[in-house]
Amino acid sequence: MKYITLIFLVIFMSCKNDTTSKEVVESSTTVKEEKVTTNRQFEIYDYDGLEPLINKKDDKVHVVNFWATWCAPCIKELPYFEAVNENYKDENVEVLLVSLDFPKDYDSKLQPYIDKHGLKSTVVAFDDTNQNRWIPAINENWSGAIPATIIYKGDKRQFYERSFTQEELETEIKRFL
């Protein structure tokens, strides 16, 4: 009986310590997530929320780039979109960077990338798992590969499933000016 009581106390105390330790970890994580989340510099949309942003009817040239932090060609061309955003802002050109990063990576990869590289273009995160709906809605010939870019003004619209050099991107934009 003495041994059973001793075993019970050891198990009980061990479980209690594990629970306390776990609660502390969860509490720390929650505080960290809240801190990071409040510093997000982007909105998160599904297709219904994104659709009005990629189909504006105004006198601006809209450049919409679909990218992700895990996509090397996307990262390589991102500075070109940033340069366009800066160099053509007085010519009614608006750049929208649509991140296809996974939601689990928003705080650990996407936001740190935005901060580290000082992105000035508007960045939104796209979170919609119904790819069979939104990929053909964006462009019926799109395979879903990134980088991909839409350039449009009014009813004139062009879709590009490829990466750009700075010169190629500016040449395409000038066709809309």
N, C-alpha and C positions, 0 to 999 in steps of 0.2 A: 504494500500500500504506500509505503514511504517513497518507493521508486516511481510509482504512478503519479503521485502528487508532484514530485520533482520534474518528471517528464512534462506534465501538464503546464507547470510554471515556465519551463524553458520554452516550450512551444508558444504559449500565450505571450510571453515577453518578446520572443522573436517576431511574431506576427505584428505585435503592436509597434515595434521599432520599424519594421518594413513599411507599415502603413504611414507612420509619421514621416519617414524618409520620402516616401512616394508623394505625400501631400506637399511636402516642401518643394520637391522637384516640380510638381504640377503648378504650384503657386508661382514659382520662379518663371516657368515657361509662360504662364498666362500673363504675367507682368511684362515679360520680354515681348510677347506677341502684341500686346496692347500698345506698347511703346512704338514698335515698328509700324504697326498698322496705322497709327495716327499720323505717321510721317509719309504715307503713300502719296505720290504725286500723280496718280492716274485713277481713272474710273474703270469699272469692270462692266462689260456688256455681254449680253447674249445677242443672237442675230437680230431680234426685234429692236433692241436698243441701238445696235450698230448701224442698221439699215438707213436711218435718216442721216447719219454722219457720212455715209459713203454715196449718198444720192442727193446732195444739196442742189437747189435750183437758185443760183445767184450768179453774179458776174465774175466770180473768182475762178482761178484755175486751182483745182483740188488735186493733190498728190497724196495717194493713200498707199502706204507700204505695209505689207504683211511680213512680219519677221519674228524671230525669237532669239533669245540669248544663246541657245544651244546650236544655232545655225551659223556656221562659219562664213558662208557667202553673205548672209544677212549682215553680220557684224562688220564685214569688210566694207560693205557699201553704205552703212548707216551714216558715216561722216559726210557722204555726198548729199544725202537728204537733209542733214543738218545745214550744210552749206547752202543748199537751195532755199531752205527756210529763211536763212539770214539774208542771202543775196537778192532774193526775189520778193521779199515781204512788201516792198513799196510798189510792186507790180501786180498786186492782188493774187499772189500765190499762197496757198495755205497747205501745209504739210501735216498729215495725220499718220502717226506710226502705230500700227495695230499689232500688239504683241500676242503671239500665239503660245507664249510660255504656259506651262502647266500651273494651275492655281496653287499647288503646293510650293512652287518656286517664286511666287510673287515677292515675298519678303526676303528670301535668301538669295535670289539671283536677279530678278527684274528690277526691283527698287535700288539695290546696290549698283547695278549697271547704269541706271538713269543718273544716280548721284555721282558716280565715279567719272562718267563722261560728260556730265553737265548738259544733258539733252534739253534743248530749248523748244523743239517741236512738241506738239501735243501728242502725248502717248496715252493709249487706252489698252487695256487688257481685254482679250476676247475669250470668253468662257462659254462655249456652246458645244455640247457633245453630239448634236445632231448634224454631223458632217454631210449626210445625204441631202439635207435641206439647204444648208448655207453655202456649200461649195458651188453647186450649180446656180444658186441665186446670185452669187457674186459674179461668176462668169461660167457659162454653160460648158466651156472647153477647158476649164481649170481642173488639173489633176489633183490639186490640193497641195502641191509642192511649194515650198518657199525658198527664196524670196519671191514675192509676187507684188505687182504694183498696178494700181489703177490711176490713170491721169484723166481728168474730165473737166469740162466746162460746159454748162448748159446741157445740150443734147449730144455734144461731141464727147465720145468716151473711147478710151483705149486701154486694153488690159495686157499686161506683160508678165509672163511666167518665166522670169529670168533675173539675173543680177545686172547691175549697171556699173559703168565707169562714171566718173563725174561728168565727162564730156558727153557721153551718151544720154545721161539723164537730162542735162541741160538742153541738148538738142531736141529731145522729145517734149520737154516743157515749152520750149519756144514755138513749137507747132500749135500750141494752144493760146499763146499770147496775142 
